[in-house]
Amino acid sequence: MLLTAEVIFDLSRITSDATTLAFIGYVIVFVALIGLYFVFHFLPVFLNFLTRRRLRKKAGKEIVIDDLTITGEVGAAISTALFLYFSELHDDEKTVLTIKKISRKYSPWSSKIYNVTTGLNRRF
């Protein structure tokens, strides 16, 4: 027996509430994406402005600062050096945990239970 499902697209079942909800959802997503674009686009400009202002205050006079950006090669070299440095900080230790069970006949916690069990064994 072969079951087939027939899919019918009916435009009359789409209500105005559903279209309003979909439209608002799309608008929210696109506004968020545009906002993130502007944040990531202008963040380096803002950070360069703050760095230039801080360097001018520190020098006490007007200085010319041409380029404060870091190229991709320099960023890759710095991140590689940091990765290698932090990976050498920790020794690779053996991560095997061995638990040995030591059986002791007597302990202050189990002395009464041993007397009870040995007493029962003698009776039978």
C-alpha positions, 0 to 999 in steps of 0.5 A: 500500500502506497500512501501519498500526501497531496500538498495544496497551497491555499492563499486564502488560509494566510491571514493578515495577522500572519503577514504582519508577523512575518513582515515585522520579523523580517524588518527586525532581522534586517535592521539588526543586520544593518546595525551590526554592519555599521558597528563593525565598520565604524569600530576600527575608526572609533578605536583609531580616533581614541588611540590618536587622542590618547597619544596626543595627550601623552606627548603633550604636543601635536604629533603626526600619526599616519597609520595605526592599523595592524595588517592581517600578517601582523595579526596572524603572527601575534596570534600564532606567537600567543598560541604557542606561548600559552600551549607551552605553559602547561605540561602534558600530564598522564591523564589516567586515574587508577583507583586501587581498592584495598580490602581491610578486615577491620576498621572502626566503622565496620567492626560491628558488622563483622561481628554480626556476620561472623556470629551468624555464620557460626550458628548455622 
